[in-house]
Amino acid sequence: MSVQMTDPFIFEIDEWVFLGADDPYALFDPKAYGLNPVAPHTACWKGFIVQFFLNRKKLYLDKLWVYCEDGSYPPINGAAPHPDQEGMMVYEHIGLPLPYSGVVAIGKNFIPGHRYRSFLGPEPYDRVLKLTFQDGLLTGIEKESEADGED
């Protein structure tokens, strides 16, 4: 099985990797926006990639790559998609506030030598944070791991 494409998470101007959430489909469910994603290839079984963005402690959907076999791609928060080079449609600068309540795990700095698997958890990253949100507002940050001990 192919290694799955990762979802970027922009936190403090740096790109991290979204590792999981208490309820991922409460965080973002493409069907709630009229999209019916299917896998475009074996590296993207869920049919979409999301880029989350944290700005002034508020959580947003910033960018979305999606493949819908039915060809239906309605606008999201006023953003219309365009095709990318991989055959997916891309929504950019969406700016959609996400009213998520729960914990989101993010990772940074993939550790060389870790074996790639289909779905990666937090183990291959030297920095892992758990972000707690209430109605889309960041209320807490917990360091799950940090190899170098620095921020």
N, C-alpha and C positions, 0 to 999 in steps of 0.2 A: 504494500500500500504506500502511496506517495505521502511525503511530509506535507501537512496541510499549510496553506498560506496563513500568515498571521494577520491579526487585526491591529493596526497602529493605535496607540493611545498617546496623545500629546499632553504631557504633564510638565509644568514649569519649563516651557519652551523646548524640551527635549522629547524625542520620540522613544516611547516605551512600547512594550508588546502587551496587549490585552491577554490575560491568562484565564480569566473566568469571572463569574459573578454568581451571587446567590441564586439569581433567577435571570439568566441571560435574555430570555424573551420578554421579560418585563423591562429590561434595559433597552432593547430595541427588537421589535418584531416587524420584519418587512411586510408581512401580510396586512398589518394595520395601516399600511400606506398604499395598498392596492397592488403590491408586488407578489409574484409567485415564483420565487427563485428555484432553480434546479442547478445541479452540478454541471459546469461547463467543461470540466476535466477532473481527473482524479485528485488534484491538489486543492480542490475547493468543493468538497462534498456538500456544504450547506448552500452553495450557489451565490454567496455574497461575502464581501469583506467590508467591514465598517472602520472608519477612523473616528475615534472619539477625541474630544478636545475639552480641556478644562481651562476656563477663563474666569478669573476673579471668583474662584471657588464654585463656579456653576458649570454643570456638565452639558455638553452639546454633542450632537451628531454633526460632524464637520464634512465628511466625505464618505461616499458609498460607491463601491464597485458591485455590480449585480448582473446576473444573467437570468433572464426569464424566457423560457422556451416559447411562451405565447406572444412575445414581442411587445407586451404592454408595460410601459414605463411612465406612469403619471408623475407630474411634478411633485416634489417634496419641499414644503416650506418655500415655494416659489422657484426652486431650483429645477431646471430641466437637465436631463442627462445628455451625454454625448458618447460616442463609441471610443473605446481605447484600442490599443494595438493587440490585445489579447482576446478580443471578441466579446468583452464585457461592456456594459454601459456604466458610465461614471457620472455621478452627481458630485459637484464640487461646491464649496462654500455654502453648505446647506444652512448652517447656523440654527439648527433645530434644538431648542432646549429639551433635555430629557429629564422628566420628573421622577427619576429612579430613586428608590429607597432600598438600601442594602449595601453589601460589600462587593467591591470590585478588586481583583488582584491584577497587578501589572508587574512586568519584569523588564530588566535591562541588562545588557552585556552578556550575550550568549557565551558560555564558557567553552573554549576550544577543547576538543577531545570528547565532548559529550556525544553519545550516539543519537543520531536523529531517529525519531519515531514518528508515527503518523500524527499523533496529537501530543504536543509537548506540554508538560506541566511546569511548575516553578523550578524544579531541580536544575535544569541546564542554565539558569541565569544567576549571575553573581549578586544582583540586587533585585529584591522582590518587595513590593509594598502592597498593603491592603488599605484601600481607600473606602471610607464609610460615607455614604450619602443619605440625606434625608430630603425627599422631594427635589432631587437634583442638585442640592447644595452640599458641598464637601464639609463634613463635620468631624472627621478624624482621619489620621494617617498612622498606620502601624508598620514598622519595619519588620518584615518577615525574615529577611536574610540580607546580609551585606558582607561581602567577602573582604573588602578593604577597610571597613569600619569608618569610612568617610561618607559625608553627604554628597 
